[in-house]
Every structure is written in structure tokens, then in C-alpha cells.
Amino acid sequence: MFDFIMNDILGTPAILVGLFALLGLILQKKGIADVISGTLKTIMGFLILGGGASILIGSLDIFGKMFEKAFHIQGIIPNNEAIVAIAQQTFGRETAMIMLFGMVMNIVIARFTPFKYIFLTGHHTLFMACLISAVFATGGVTGIPLIIIGSIILGLLMVFMPAMLQPFVRQITGNDSIAVGHFGSFGYFTSGLIGKYLGDKSKTTEDIKVPKSLGFLRDTSVAMSLTMAILFLIVAPAAGKDFVESELSGGVNFLVFSLMQAITFAAGVYVVLAGVRMLIAEIVPAFKGIADKVVKDAKPALDCPAVFPFAPNAVIIGFLFSFLAGLLSMFLLPVFGLKVIVPGLIPHFFTGAAAGVFGNATGGRRGAMIGSFANGLLISFLPALLLPVLGSLGFEGTTFGDSDFGVVGILLSLLAKLF
């Protein structure tokens, strides 16, 4: 029964989010029709978001293989899912317990402190629980003390990270109804600060003037398709016609295949945005019940794509500049005696795009560019610095990709050594 609840219920992010919506609607004493409709639409919105992410990941994975083949770069590719899958074999039960009680701590802290945030990004809760259990276990903290300490730390992170970002989120959304609950927070916070002090808020990315002859670029999907088409059509020939057609496309012409992957990527972005809109439309009203009855004025802390619809141009700019920083970092890391981190398209897209939105909100175009570039540096150097900690656990081949995992992992490893 415990495994069923942890793995099948709480371990399924869409159901977890749906349960919060269900609780909120019941606490508001909504009619049965509204409860069923709101719960199902919340789960549906999350699944649409996840489906779009899967489309993006599939396209980015192909681009990554082309890139590695084209430029013969050997290094560590950060991947949260991969390292969690490896770590679960050793720390599965500890991770599950820390995740469960960490969520309980999140609600308790939100109930009795001024930080009224409920963290709803289930997969990142799992990733952070895994990191905490692995690092502390390596430091000799095991059993009940590990679960207690880990749960408290996770609960604090699930509340304080959204709180740290909320002043910037208010500028992005124009209100205080949602928060961002995603463990790339240090990158977003850095981007927001850089935009504030180095940018020009009056010149937003969304006011970029496009000539009438290029008016079609105002459509985010079209602009994203063309941007990715350019990238694919540069990398595919460099990877080689034979490699693409024999290893990736199943015999389809490498140029046609590349073009279709670029458009597939843009379609994934479109689906992600549709899922975000549906999720927010349902989860925010449902949260009123939790706010009124359990946690006064609670705010749902949602995954980073929740901010994408507020600045679509910044999404593109953020991704490109974050990825550019990742490319530059490949040459800088060896200078500092660190292993090469190959820029993963998935973390650079999701966190880079969100960093672009944060930088744009505080510093316009310049803030989006410099802020997302800084995010790209963070998610290149932090994984490299975290690697020695994880390497001692036998995870040399991969590492966590987002900024918070690097910061928290390094700090916890130092803390574990002290005790």
C-alpha cells in the first residue's frame, strides 16, 4: 500500500496536481459537476504540458546527437531523469520518504509562516529529494535522521525558492495569483537581478518591431520553427548525411528530416503553452479553497513554462543566449580544471527560456539576453562543480542540470562533511 501511494499516486505528478485541485474545489463546496470538471481539466492541462515537453525532448535529443557527432565533443551531459534513475536503485526508499514528508513540511511551513507557497512541480520535488538523500547518505547520515533532516530541507526549499522569485513573478504576470516552483530558481533570480541593474525595462522583447514583409515572425510558432530550422540545417550537414540518415532518420533525407524536426520542436512549444493556459485556468480558482481553508492566501508554485505565455519573444531569446553561454563554457571549463559539460538542449531551453522571461520583465531585451546568458553559465559551471560530489557515489557519467541542484548539492555536501 505504501509503494502504491508513493509511486503510483504521489509519484505521478499529474495526479498530485489534480489532488490539490480536487481538495481546493471540495473546500469551496463546489457542486459535483464543477469538482469533476475542474479536477479533470487540471490533470488534462498537466498532461498536455507533459505531452508537449515530450515532443520537445524528442526533438532536442535528436539535435543533441547531431551536435555531438558534428563537433566530436566528449563530455558530461547533464540529465536529471538519468541520474535520478541511477540513484533510485540505491536510495529509492529514502527518496520516497523525503519526498512525502517534504510535501507535508511544505504545507506546514506555508500554514504557519508568511511564505504561502505550495510547490506543485512534482518531478522536481522527486529530483531534489533524490539529491538530498544521496548527498547526506554519502556523508554518513542515514535512517530516521536522514529522513527528518532531508524532509525539513526539502520543505524549506519548496517554500523559499518560490518566495525568492515572487517579486519578479509579479512583474511578469502583473498580479500575485501564481508563483514559480522550479529548481532553476537561482538562474531565474540571477537573470532578474541582472535585468534590473543592467537592462532597460522600457525596451521589452515583446515590442520588437518586425517589418511588414516579415510580419509572419510575430507568430511565435513560426518564429520558433524558423529559428530551430536554421540550427538544424547548420548542424545536420556538419554531422554528415550518412550519419543522420542511417542513425536518426530511418532513411529519410537528412535535410527534410531536419526541417521536420525543427517544426516538430515548434509544435511541442505550442502544445506546452496550451497546457500551461489550461492548467493555470483551472488550478488558480481551485486554489482559492486551499487558501481559504488550509493555508490562508496560498499561491500555487508552478513549473517554469507557466511564465512562457507572458513573453513569447523572450522565450526564444532566452533559449538562444543560454545555449550560447553553454557552448562558450565548453572551452572555459577545462581552463579551470573542470570536466567539460556538453550543453544539454533540454535544460538550456526550459531554464534559458524562463530566465529570458525574468530578465525581460526587469530589464527588457538587454536583460533577457544578458540574464539568460548568465543562466547558461550557471547551468554549465554548477553541474561541473557538483560532479565530484556525485562522482563519489558512482554517478560519473551524468549530473543534475538545473542551477538549484548544483547550489544545494554543493552546500549540503559541505554541511555533511562538517557533521
TORKOL-4160 file (C-alpha; in steps of 0.2 Angstrom, whole numbers, padded with zeros to 4 digits, m for minus):
419
<pt num="1" X="0000" Y="0000" Z="0000"/>
<pt num="2" X="0014" Y="0012" Z="0004"/>
<pt num="3" X="0023" Y="0009" Z="m0013"/>
<pt num="4" X="0006" Y="0011" Z="m0021"/>
<pt num="5" X="0003" Y="0028" Z="m0013"/>
<pt num="6" X="0021" Y="0034" Z="m0015"/>
<pt num="7" X="0025" Y="0028" Z="m0033"/>
<pt num="8" X="0008" Y="0027" Z="m0041"/>
<pt num="9" X="m0002" Y="0041" Z="m0033"/>
<pt num="10" X="0010" Y="0054" Z="m0026"/>
<pt num="11" X="0024" Y="0049" Z="m0038"/>
<pt num="12" X="0013" Y="0053" Z="m0053"/>
<pt num="13" X="0014" Y="0072" Z="m0055"/>
<pt num="14" X="m0002" Y="0075" Z="m0065"/>
<pt num="15" X="m0012" Y="0065" Z="m0051"/>
<pt num="16" X="m0003" Y="0075" Z="m0037"/>
<pt num="17" X="m0008" Y="0092" Z="m0045"/>
<pt num="18" X="m0026" Y="0085" Z="m0048"/>
<pt num="19" X="m0027" Y="0080" Z="m0030"/>
<pt num="20" X="m0023" Y="0098" Z="m0025"/>
<pt num="21" X="m0036" Y="0105" Z="m0037"/>
<pt num="22" X="m0049" Y="0092" Z="m0030"/>
<pt num="23" X="m0045" Y="0097" Z="m0012"/>
<pt num="24" X="m0047" Y="0116" Z="m0016"/>
<pt num="25" X="m0064" Y="0113" Z="m0025"/>
<pt num="26" X="m0071" Y="0102" Z="m0011"/>
<pt num="27" X="m0066" Y="0115" Z="0002"/>
<pt num="28" X="m0075" Y="0128" Z="m0008"/>
<pt num="29" X="m0090" Y="0117" Z="m0008"/>
<pt num="30" X="m0092" Y="0117" Z="m0026"/>
<pt num="31" X="m0105" Y="0106" Z="m0035"/>
<pt num="32" X="m0101" Y="0088" Z="m0040"/>
<pt num="33" X="m0100" Y="0094" Z="m0059"/>
<pt num="34" X="m0088" Y="0108" Z="m0055"/>
<pt num="35" X="m0077" Y="0097" Z="m0044"/>
<pt num="36" X="m0076" Y="0083" Z="m0058"/>
<pt num="37" X="m0073" Y="0096" Z="m0072"/>
<pt num="38" X="m0060" Y="0106" Z="m0063"/>
<pt num="39" X="m0050" Y="0091" Z="m0057"/>
<pt num="40" X="m0050" Y="0083" Z="m0074"/>
<pt num="41" X="m0046" Y="0099" Z="m0083"/>
<pt num="42" X="m0031" Y="0102" Z="m0071"/>
<pt num="43" X="m0025" Y="0084" Z="m0074"/>
<pt num="44" X="m0028" Y="0086" Z="m0093"/>
<pt num="45" X="m0019" Y="0103" Z="m0093"/>
<pt num="46" X="m0004" Y="0095" Z="m0084"/>
<pt num="47" X="m0004" Y="0080" Z="m0096"/>
<pt num="48" X="m0005" Y="0092" Z="m0111"/>
<pt num="49" X="0010" Y="0101" Z="m0104"/>
<pt num="50" X="0019" Y="0085" Z="m0102"/>
<pt num="51" X="0015" Y="0079" Z="m0119"/>
<pt num="52" X="0022" Y="0095" Z="m0126"/>
<pt num="53" X="0038" Y="0093" Z="m0116"/>
<pt num="54" X="0040" Y="0075" Z="m0123"/>
<pt num="55" X="0038" Y="0082" Z="m0140"/>
<pt num="56" X="0052" Y="0095" Z="m0136"/>
<pt num="57" X="0063" Y="0082" Z="m0128"/>
<pt num="58" X="0062" Y="0070" Z="m0143"/>
<pt num="59" X="0067" Y="0084" Z="m0155"/>
<pt num="60" X="0081" Y="0091" Z="m0144"/>
<pt num="61" X="0088" Y="0073" Z="m0141"/>
<pt num="62" X="0090" Y="0071" Z="m0160"/>
<pt num="63" X="0098" Y="0088" Z="m0161"/>
<pt num="64" X="0110" Y="0084" Z="m0147"/>
<pt num="65" X="0115" Y="0068" Z="m0156"/>
<pt num="66" X="0119" Y="0078" Z="m0172"/>
<pt num="67" X="0128" Y="0091" Z="m0162"/>
<pt num="68" X="0139" Y="0078" Z="m0153"/>
<pt num="69" X="0143" Y="0069" Z="m0170"/>
<pt num="70" X="0146" Y="0085" Z="m0179"/>
<pt num="71" X="0159" Y="0093" Z="m0167"/>
<pt num="72" X="0166" Y="0077" Z="m0159"/>
<pt num="73" X="0164" Y="0084" Z="m0142"/>
<pt num="74" X="0165" Y="0072" Z="m0127"/>
<pt num="75" X="0160" Y="0077" Z="m0110"/>
<pt num="76" X="0146" Y="0075" Z="m0097"/>
<pt num="77" X="0128" Y="0078" Z="m0102"/>
<pt num="78" X="0118" Y="0084" Z="m0088"/>
<pt num="79" X="0101" Y="0075" Z="m0086"/>
<pt num="80" X="0090" Y="0075" Z="m0071"/>
<pt num="81" X="0080" Y="0060" Z="m0076"/>
<pt num="82" X="0095" Y="0049" Z="m0079"/>
<pt num="83" X="0104" Y="0052" Z="m0063"/>
<pt num="84" X="0088" Y="0050" Z="m0053"/>
<pt num="85" X="0085" Y="0034" Z="m0061"/>
<pt num="86" X="0103" Y="0028" Z="m0056"/>
<pt num="87" X="0101" Y="0035" Z="m0039"/>
<pt num="88" X="0084" Y="0027" Z="m0036"/>
<pt num="89" X="0092" Y="0010" Z="m0036"/>
<pt num="90" X="0102" Y="0014" Z="m0020"/>
<pt num="91" X="0092" Y="0027" Z="m0012"/>
<pt num="92" X="0074" Y="0024" Z="m0018"/>
<pt num="93" X="0065" Y="0022" Z="m0001"/>
<pt num="94" X="0074" Y="0037" Z="0007"/>
<pt num="95" X="0070" Y="0047" Z="m0008"/>
<pt num="96" X="0051" Y="0042" Z="m0007"/>
<pt num="97" X="0050" Y="0046" Z="0012"/>
<pt num="98" X="0059" Y="0063" Z="0010"/>
<pt num="99" X="0048" Y="0067" Z="m0005"/>
<pt num="100" X="0032" Y="0063" Z="0005"/>
<pt num="101" X="0036" Y="0072" Z="0022"/>
<pt num="102" X="0044" Y="0086" Z="0012"/>
<pt num="103" X="0027" Y="0090" Z="0004"/>
<pt num="104" X="0020" Y="0089" Z="0022"/>
<pt num="105" X="0033" Y="0101" Z="0028"/>
<pt num="106" X="0029" Y="0112" Z="0013"/>
<pt num="107" X="0011" Y="0114" Z="0019"/>
<pt num="108" X="0015" Y="0116" Z="0037"/>
<pt num="109" X="0028" Y="0130" Z="0033"/>
<pt num="110" X="0015" Y="0138" Z="0022"/>
<pt num="111" X="0002" Y="0137" Z="0035"/>
<pt num="112" X="0012" Y="0144" Z="0050"/>
<pt num="113" X="0024" Y="0157" Z="0041"/>
<pt num="114" X="0022" Y="0172" Z="0030"/>
<pt num="115" X="0028" Y="0161" Z="0015"/>
<pt num="116" X="0011" Y="0155" Z="0007"/>
<pt num="117" X="0018" Y="0144" Z="m0007"/>
<pt num="118" X="0013" Y="0126" Z="m0012"/>
<pt num="119" X="0026" Y="0118" Z="m0023"/>
<pt num="120" X="0017" Y="0109" Z="m0037"/>
<pt num="121" X="0031" Y="0103" Z="m0048"/>
<pt num="122" X="0031" Y="0085" Z="m0043"/>
<pt num="123" X="0045" Y="0079" Z="m0054"/>
<pt num="124" X="0057" Y="0092" Z="m0047"/>
<pt num="125" X="0051" Y="0088" Z="m0029"/>
<pt num="126" X="0057" Y="0070" Z="m0033"/>
<pt num="127" X="0073" Y="0076" Z="m0041"/>
<pt num="128" X="0078" Y="0087" Z="m0026"/>
<pt num="129" X="0073" Y="0073" Z="m0013"/>
<pt num="130" X="0084" Y="0061" Z="m0023"/>
<pt num="131" X="0099" Y="0074" Z="m0022"/>
<pt num="132" X="0097" Y="0077" Z="m0004"/>
<pt num="133" X="0096" Y="0058" Z="0001"/>
<pt num="134" X="0111" Y="0054" Z="m0010"/>
<pt num="135" X="0122" Y="0068" Z="m0003"/>
<pt num="136" X="0118" Y="0065" Z="0015"/>
<pt num="137" X="0119" Y="0047" Z="0014"/>
<pt num="138" X="0137" Y="0049" Z="0007"/>
<pt num="139" X="0141" Y="0060" Z="0022"/>
<pt num="140" X="0136" Y="0046" Z="0034"/>
<pt num="141" X="0118" Y="0052" Z="0038"/>
<pt num="142" X="0106" Y="0038" Z="0036"/>
<pt num="143" X="0090" Y="0031" Z="0043"/>
<pt num="144" X="0077" Y="0041" Z="0053"/>
<pt num="145" X="0089" Y="0056" Z="0054"/>
<pt num="146" X="0091" Y="0057" Z="0035"/>
<pt num="147" X="0073" Y="0057" Z="0033"/>
<pt num="148" X="0069" Y="0070" Z="0046"/>
<pt num="149" X="0083" Y="0082" Z="0040"/>
<pt num="150" X="0080" Y="0079" Z="0022"/>
<pt num="151" X="0061" Y="0082" Z="0024"/>
<pt num="152" X="0064" Y="0098" Z="0033"/>
<pt num="153" X="0077" Y="0104" Z="0020"/>
<pt num="154" X="0065" Y="0099" Z="0005"/>
<pt num="155" X="0050" Y="0108" Z="0013"/>
<pt num="156" X="0060" Y="0124" Z="0016"/>
<pt num="157" X="0066" Y="0124" Z="m0002"/>
<pt num="158" X="0049" Y="0121" Z="m0009"/>
<pt num="159" X="0043" Y="0137" Z="0000"/>
<pt num="160" X="0058" Y="0149" Z="0000"/>
<pt num="161" X="0063" Y="0146" Z="m0018"/>
<pt num="162" X="0046" Y="0152" Z="m0025"/>
<pt num="163" X="0046" Y="0166" Z="m0012"/>
<pt num="164" X="0063" Y="0172" Z="m0018"/>
<pt num="165" X="0057" Y="0173" Z="m0036"/>
<pt num="166" X="0040" Y="0181" Z="m0032"/>
<pt num="167" X="0044" Y="0199" Z="m0033"/>
<pt num="168" X="0050" Y="0196" Z="m0051"/>
<pt num="169" X="0035" Y="0184" Z="m0055"/>
<pt num="170" X="0023" Y="0199" Z="m0050"/>
<pt num="171" X="0032" Y="0210" Z="m0063"/>
<pt num="172" X="0030" Y="0196" Z="m0076"/>
<pt num="173" X="0012" Y="0192" Z="m0073"/>
<pt num="174" X="0005" Y="0208" Z="m0067"/>
<pt num="175" X="m0003" Y="0200" Z="m0052"/>
<pt num="176" X="0001" Y="0189" Z="m0037"/>
<pt num="177" X="m0010" Y="0174" Z="m0041"/>
<pt num="178" X="0004" Y="0161" Z="m0046"/>
<pt num="179" X="0022" Y="0158" Z="m0041"/>
<pt num="180" X="0036" Y="0148" Z="m0050"/>
<pt num="181" X="0040" Y="0132" Z="m0042"/>
<pt num="182" X="0055" Y="0125" Z="m0051"/>
<pt num="183" X="0073" Y="0121" Z="m0045"/>
<pt num="184" X="0081" Y="0133" Z="m0058"/>
<pt num="185" X="0077" Y="0147" Z="m0046"/>
<pt num="186" X="0095" Y="0154" Z="m0044"/>
<pt num="187" X="0096" Y="0155" Z="m0063"/>
<pt num="188" X="0080" Y="0165" Z="m0064"/>
<pt num="189" X="0084" Y="0176" Z="m0049"/>
<pt num="190" X="0101" Y="0180" Z="m0056"/>
<pt num="191" X="0093" Y="0184" Z="m0073"/>
<pt num="192" X="0080" Y="0195" Z="m0064"/>
<pt num="193" X="0094" Y="0205" Z="m0054"/>
<pt num="194" X="0104" Y="0207" Z="m0070"/>
<pt num="195" X="0090" Y="0214" Z="m0079"/>
<pt num="196" X="0086" Y="0226" Z="m0065"/>
<pt num="197" X="0103" Y="0233" Z="m0064"/>
<pt num="198" X="0110" Y="0231" Z="m0082"/>
<pt num="199" X="0094" Y="0231" Z="m0093"/>
<pt num="200" X="0082" Y="0244" Z="m0099"/>
<pt num="201" X="0064" Y="0239" Z="m0095"/>
<pt num="202" X="0057" Y="0251" Z="m0107"/>
<pt num="203" X="0063" Y="0241" Z="m0122"/>
<pt num="204" X="0054" Y="0225" Z="m0120"/>
<pt num="205" X="0057" Y="0209" Z="m0131"/>
<pt num="206" X="0038" Y="0210" Z="m0135"/>
<pt num="207" X="0040" Y="0227" Z="m0143"/>
<pt num="208" X="0052" Y="0221" Z="m0156"/>
<pt num="209" X="0047" Y="0229" Z="m0172"/>
<pt num="210" X="0046" Y="0217" Z="m0187"/>
<pt num="211" X="0044" Y="0224" Z="m0205"/>
<pt num="212" X="0028" Y="0221" Z="m0213"/>
<pt num="213" X="0036" Y="0209" Z="m0225"/>
<pt num="214" X="0042" Y="0199" Z="m0210"/>
<pt num="215" X="0026" Y="0201" Z="m0201"/>
<pt num="216" X="0023" Y="0182" Z="m0200"/>
<pt num="217" X="0038" Y="0181" Z="m0187"/>
<pt num="218" X="0026" Y="0189" Z="m0175"/>
<pt num="219" X="0018" Y="0172" Z="m0174"/>
<pt num="220" X="0028" Y="0163" Z="m0160"/>
<pt num="221" X="0026" Y="0146" Z="m0168"/>
<pt num="222" X="0033" Y="0152" Z="m0185"/>
<pt num="223" X="0047" Y="0161" Z="m0177"/>
<pt num="224" X="0052" Y="0146" Z="m0167"/>
<pt num="225" X="0051" Y="0135" Z="m0182"/>
<pt num="226" X="0062" Y="0146" Z="m0192"/>
<pt num="227" X="0075" Y="0148" Z="m0178"/>
<pt num="228" X="0076" Y="0129" Z="m0175"/>
<pt num="229" X="0076" Y="0126" Z="m0194"/>
<pt num="230" X="0092" Y="0137" Z="m0195"/>
<pt num="231" X="0100" Y="0127" Z="m0181"/>
<pt num="232" X="0096" Y="0110" Z="m0188"/>
<pt num="233" X="0101" Y="0114" Z="m0205"/>
<pt num="234" X="0118" Y="0120" Z="m0199"/>
<pt num="235" X="0121" Y="0105" Z="m0188"/>
<pt num="236" X="0114" Y="0091" Z="m0199"/>
<pt num="237" X="0127" Y="0094" Z="m0214"/>
<pt num="238" X="0141" Y="0095" Z="m0201"/>
<pt num="239" X="0135" Y="0079" Z="m0193"/>
<pt num="240" X="0135" Y="0071" Z="m0210"/>
<pt num="241" X="0122" Y="0065" Z="m0222"/>
<pt num="242" X="0126" Y="0046" Z="m0219"/>
<pt num="243" X="0125" Y="0048" Z="m0200"/>
<pt num="244" X="0108" Y="0057" Z="m0200"/>
<pt num="245" X="0100" Y="0045" Z="m0212"/>
<pt num="246" X="0107" Y="0029" Z="m0206"/>
<pt num="247" X="0106" Y="0033" Z="m0187"/>
<pt num="248" X="0092" Y="0045" Z="m0184"/>
<pt num="249" X="0080" Y="0047" Z="m0199"/>
<pt num="250" X="0077" Y="0029" Z="m0204"/>
<pt num="251" X="0082" Y="0033" Z="m0222"/>
<pt num="252" X="0073" Y="0050" Z="m0224"/>
<pt num="253" X="0083" Y="0063" Z="m0232"/>
<pt num="254" X="0094" Y="0072" Z="m0219"/>
<pt num="255" X="0088" Y="0090" Z="m0224"/>
<pt num="256" X="0070" Y="0085" Z="m0225"/>
<pt num="257" X="0071" Y="0076" Z="m0208"/>
<pt num="258" X="0080" Y="0091" Z="m0200"/>
<pt num="259" X="0066" Y="0103" Z="m0206"/>
<pt num="260" X="0053" Y="0092" Z="m0199"/>
<pt num="261" X="0062" Y="0091" Z="m0183"/>
<pt num="262" X="0063" Y="0109" Z="m0182"/>
<pt num="263" X="0044" Y="0111" Z="m0185"/>
<pt num="264" X="0041" Y="0097" Z="m0173"/>
<pt num="265" X="0050" Y="0107" Z="m0159"/>
<pt num="266" X="0039" Y="0122" Z="m0163"/>
<pt num="267" X="0024" Y="0111" Z="m0162"/>
<pt num="268" X="0030" Y="0105" Z="m0145"/>
<pt num="269" X="0031" Y="0123" Z="m0139"/>
<pt num="270" X="0014" Y="0126" Z="m0145"/>
<pt num="271" X="0007" Y="0111" Z="m0135"/>
<pt num="272" X="0016" Y="0116" Z="m0119"/>
<pt num="273" X="0009" Y="0134" Z="m0120"/>
<pt num="274" X="m0009" Y="0126" Z="m0122"/>
<pt num="275" X="m0006" Y="0115" Z="m0107"/>
<pt num="276" X="0000" Y="0129" Z="m0097"/>
<pt num="277" X="m0015" Y="0140" Z="m0101"/>
<pt num="278" X="m0027" Y="0126" Z="m0096"/>
<pt num="279" X="m0018" Y="0122" Z="m0080"/>
<pt num="280" X="m0017" Y="0140" Z="m0074"/>
<pt num="281" X="m0036" Y="0142" Z="m0079"/>
<pt num="282" X="m0041" Y="0128" Z="m0068"/>
<pt num="283" X="m0028" Y="0127" Z="m0054"/>
<pt num="284" X="m0029" Y="0145" Z="m0048"/>
<pt num="285" X="m0048" Y="0146" Z="m0045"/>
<pt num="286" X="m0046" Y="0129" Z="m0036"/>
<pt num="287" X="m0033" Y="0135" Z="m0025"/>
<pt num="288" X="m0044" Y="0148" Z="m0018"/>
<pt num="289" X="m0052" Y="0133" Z="m0007"/>
<pt num="290" X="m0035" Y="0129" Z="0000"/>
<pt num="291" X="m0031" Y="0147" Z="0003"/>
<pt num="292" X="m0047" Y="0150" Z="0012"/>
<pt num="293" X="m0047" Y="0134" Z="0022"/>
<pt num="294" X="m0030" Y="0127" Z="0024"/>
<pt num="295" X="m0017" Y="0140" Z="0020"/>
<pt num="296" X="m0023" Y="0157" Z="0020"/>
<pt num="297" X="m0018" Y="0166" Z="0004"/>
<pt num="298" X="m0009" Y="0151" Z="m0003"/>
<pt num="299" X="m0001" Y="0153" Z="m0020"/>
<pt num="300" X="0002" Y="0138" Z="m0032"/>
<pt num="301" X="0020" Y="0137" Z="m0037"/>
<pt num="302" X="0020" Y="0130" Z="m0055"/>
<pt num="303" X="0033" Y="0123" Z="m0067"/>
<pt num="304" X="0043" Y="0136" Z="m0076"/>
<pt num="305" X="0034" Y="0136" Z="m0093"/>
<pt num="306" X="0020" Y="0144" Z="m0083"/>
<pt num="307" X="0028" Y="0161" Z="m0087"/>
<pt num="308" X="0031" Y="0157" Z="m0106"/>
<pt num="309" X="0015" Y="0165" Z="m0112"/>
<pt num="310" X="0019" Y="0181" Z="m0104"/>
<pt num="311" X="0034" Y="0185" Z="m0115"/>
<pt num="312" X="0035" Y="0173" Z="m0130"/>
<pt num="313" X="0049" Y="0183" Z="m0139"/>
<pt num="314" X="0059" Y="0182" Z="m0123"/>
<pt num="315" X="0057" Y="0163" Z="m0123"/>
<pt num="316" X="0066" Y="0162" Z="m0140"/>
<pt num="317" X="0080" Y="0174" Z="m0135"/>
<pt num="318" X="0082" Y="0166" Z="m0118"/>
<pt num="319" X="0085" Y="0149" Z="m0125"/>
<pt num="320" X="0097" Y="0155" Z="m0138"/>
<pt num="321" X="0108" Y="0165" Z="m0127"/>
<pt num="322" X="0108" Y="0152" Z="m0113"/>
<pt num="323" X="0114" Y="0139" Z="m0126"/>
<pt num="324" X="0127" Y="0151" Z="m0132"/>
<pt num="325" X="0134" Y="0153" Z="m0115"/>
<pt num="326" X="0134" Y="0134" Z="m0114"/>
<pt num="327" X="0144" Y="0132" Z="m0130"/>
<pt num="328" X="0157" Y="0145" Z="m0123"/>
<pt num="329" X="0158" Y="0136" Z="m0106"/>
<pt num="330" X="0164" Y="0120" Z="m0115"/>
<pt num="331" X="0180" Y="0130" Z="m0119"/>
<pt num="332" X="0181" Y="0139" Z="m0102"/>
<pt num="333" X="0178" Y="0124" Z="m0090"/>
<pt num="334" X="0195" Y="0115" Z="m0094"/>
<pt num="335" X="0204" Y="0131" Z="m0091"/>
<pt num="336" X="0198" Y="0130" Z="m0073"/>
<pt num="337" X="0202" Y="0112" Z="m0072"/>
<pt num="338" X="0184" Y="0106" Z="m0073"/>
<pt num="339" X="0176" Y="0092" Z="m0084"/>
<pt num="340" X="0168" Y="0098" Z="m0100"/>
<pt num="341" X="0149" Y="0100" Z="m0098"/>
<pt num="342" X="0141" Y="0097" Z="m0115"/>
<pt num="343" X="0126" Y="0110" Z="m0116"/>
<pt num="344" X="0110" Y="0100" Z="m0114"/>
<pt num="345" X="0097" Y="0107" Z="m0125"/>
<pt num="346" X="0083" Y="0102" Z="m0113"/>
<pt num="347" X="0089" Y="0112" Z="m0098"/>
<pt num="348" X="0095" Y="0126" Z="m0109"/>
<pt num="349" X="0078" Y="0128" Z="m0117"/>
<pt num="350" X="0067" Y="0127" Z="m0102"/>
<pt num="351" X="0078" Y="0136" Z="m0089"/>
<pt num="352" X="0085" Y="0148" Z="m0103"/>
<pt num="353" X="0068" Y="0152" Z="m0109"/>
<pt num="354" X="0062" Y="0156" Z="m0091"/>
<pt num="355" X="0077" Y="0166" Z="m0087"/>
<pt num="356" X="0074" Y="0176" Z="m0103"/>
<pt num="357" X="0056" Y="0180" Z="m0097"/>
<pt num="358" X="0063" Y="0185" Z="m0080"/>
<pt num="359" X="0077" Y="0196" Z="m0087"/>
<pt num="360" X="0065" Y="0204" Z="m0099"/>
<pt num="361" X="0052" Y="0208" Z="m0085"/>
<pt num="362" X="0066" Y="0218" Z="m0076"/>
<pt num="363" X="0077" Y="0224" Z="m0090"/>
<pt num="364" X="0069" Y="0222" Z="m0107"/>
<pt num="365" X="0078" Y="0215" Z="m0122"/>
<pt num="366" X="0096" Y="0218" Z="m0114"/>
<pt num="367" X="0090" Y="0210" Z="m0098"/>
<pt num="368" X="0083" Y="0195" Z="m0107"/>
<pt num="369" X="0100" Y="0192" Z="m0117"/>
<pt num="370" X="0112" Y="0195" Z="m0103"/>
<pt num="371" X="0101" Y="0187" Z="m0089"/>
<pt num="372" X="0099" Y="0171" Z="m0099"/>
<pt num="373" X="0117" Y="0171" Z="m0104"/>
<pt num="374" X="0121" Y="0171" Z="m0086"/>
<pt num="375" X="0109" Y="0157" Z="m0083"/>
<pt num="376" X="0118" Y="0147" Z="m0096"/>
<pt num="377" X="0135" Y="0150" Z="m0087"/>
<pt num="378" X="0127" Y="0144" Z="m0071"/>
<pt num="379" X="0120" Y="0128" Z="m0078"/>
<pt num="380" X="0137" Y="0124" Z="m0086"/>
<pt num="381" X="0148" Y="0128" Z="m0071"/>
<pt num="382" X="0137" Y="0122" Z="m0056"/>
<pt num="383" X="0135" Y="0104" Z="m0064"/>
<pt num="384" X="0154" Y="0103" Z="m0066"/>
<pt num="385" X="0157" Y="0109" Z="m0048"/>
<pt num="386" X="0144" Y="0096" Z="m0042"/>
<pt num="387" X="0151" Y="0082" Z="m0052"/>
<pt num="388" X="0165" Y="0077" Z="m0039"/>
<pt num="389" X="0151" Y="0075" Z="m0026"/>
<pt num="390" X="0141" Y="0064" Z="m0037"/>
<pt num="391" X="0156" Y="0055" Z="m0044"/>
<pt num="392" X="0160" Y="0048" Z="m0026"/>
<pt num="393" X="0143" Y="0040" Z="m0027"/>
<pt num="394" X="0147" Y="0031" Z="m0044"/>
<pt num="395" X="0137" Y="0043" Z="m0055"/>
<pt num="396" X="0152" Y="0050" Z="m0065"/>
<pt num="397" X="0143" Y="0049" Z="m0082"/>
<pt num="398" X="0130" Y="0062" Z="m0078"/>
<pt num="399" X="0124" Y="0075" Z="m0066"/>
<pt num="400" X="0110" Y="0086" Z="m0062"/>
<pt num="401" X="0106" Y="0100" Z="m0075"/>
<pt num="402" X="0097" Y="0115" Z="m0066"/>
<pt num="403" X="0105" Y="0128" Z="m0055"/>
<pt num="404" X="0097" Y="0124" Z="m0039"/>
<pt num="405" X="0103" Y="0106" Z="m0039"/>
<pt num="406" X="0121" Y="0112" Z="m0041"/>
<pt num="407" X="0120" Y="0126" Z="m0027"/>
<pt num="408" X="0110" Y="0114" Z="m0015"/>
<pt num="409" X="0121" Y="0099" Z="m0018"/>
<pt num="410" X="0137" Y="0108" Z="m0015"/>
<pt num="411" X="0131" Y="0116" Z="0001"/>
<pt num="412" X="0124" Y="0100" Z="0008"/>
<pt num="413" X="0140" Y="0091" Z="0004"/>
<pt num="414" X="0150" Y="0104" Z="0014"/>
<pt num="415" X="0137" Y="0103" Z="0028"/>
<pt num="416" X="0138" Y="0084" Z="0028"/>
<pt num="417" X="0157" Y="0084" Z="0030"/>
<pt num="418" X="0155" Y="0096" Z="0045"/>
<pt num="419" X="0144" Y="0084" Z="0054"/>
